[in-house]
Amino acid sequence: MRIVKAFFITNLKNFSAYRGAIIIWTITSIISVLIGLLIWLSAGNSVVGGYTRNEIIGYYIALFFFDHICGWFIFSAGRRDIQSG
């Protein structure tokens, strides 16, 4: 667990140079997940495609965190390109 914490803190420090872009990226990610969730929940049924409302909500919350943990961060690639010339 200490390795994960150290990795998270190191990456947080590296990305702090791109705060504005990260904030915009986070907000747009949250909005996209909320839109998908609201579309599924607006179906009106308590069960959609065999999934209950709670299962759909859990899926979208897991999707949001998985996307942020495993997603590709263009900011680090841009930083490496700038540093290497």
C-alpha positions in Angstrom: 0.0 0.0 0.0 2.9 2.3 0.7 4.1 1.8 -2.9 0.7 2.9 -4.3 0.7 5.9 -2.0 4.2 6.9 -3.0 3.4 6.4 -6.7 0.2 8.6 -6.3 2.1 11.4 -4.6 4.9 11.4 -7.1 2.5 11.5 -10.0 0.4 14.2 -8.3 3.6 16.4 -8.0 4.5 15.8 -11.6 1.0 16.7 -12.8 0.8 19.8 -10.6 2.4 21.9 -13.4 -0.7 21.2 -15.5 -3.3 22.0 -12.9 -5.7 23.9 -15.3 -5.7 21.1 -17.9 -6.2 18.4 -15.2 -9.1 20.3 -13.7 -10.8 20.6 -17.1 -10.1 17.0 -17.9 -11.5 15.9 -14.6 -14.7 18.0 -15.0 -15.3 16.7 -18.5 -14.8 13.1 -17.4 -17.3 13.6 -14.6 -19.8 15.2 -16.9 -19.4 12.3 -19.5 -20.0 9.7 -16.8 -23.0 11.6 -15.4 -24.6 12.0 -18.8 -24.3 8.2 -19.5 -25.6 7.4 -16.1 -28.5 9.8 -16.4 -29.4 8.4 -19.8 -29.6 4.9 -18.4 -31.5 6.0 -15.3 -34.0 8.0 -17.3 -35.3 4.8 -18.8 -37.8 4.8 -16.0 -37.7 1.1 -15.3 -36.3 -0.3 -12.1 -34.5 -3.0 -14.2 -32.8 -2.1 -17.5 -31.2 -5.0 -19.5 -31.3 -7.2 -16.4 -29.4 -4.6 -14.3 -31.0 -2.8 -11.3 -30.5 0.9 -10.7 -28.0 0.2 -8.0 -25.9 -2.0 -10.3 -25.9 0.6 -13.0 -24.8 3.3 -10.6 -22.1 1.1 -9.2 -20.9 0.3 -12.7 -20.6 4.0 -13.7 -18.8 4.8 -10.4 -16.4 1.9 -11.0 -16.0 3.1 -14.6 -15.1 6.6 -13.5 -12.4 5.4 -11.1 -11.0 2.8 -13.5 -10.8 5.4 -16.2 -8.9 7.8 -14.0 -6.5 5.1 -12.6 -5.8 3.3 -15.9 -6.4 6.1 -18.4 -3.7 7.6 -20.7 -2.6 11.0 -19.5 -1.6 13.2 -22.4 0.0 15.7 -19.9 2.9 13.4 -19.1 3.6 12.6 -22.7 3.6 16.3 -23.5 5.9 17.1 -20.6 8.4 14.4 -21.8 8.3 15.8 -25.4 8.9 19.4 -24.1 11.8 18.2 -21.8 13.5 16.2 -24.5 13.2 18.9 -27.1 
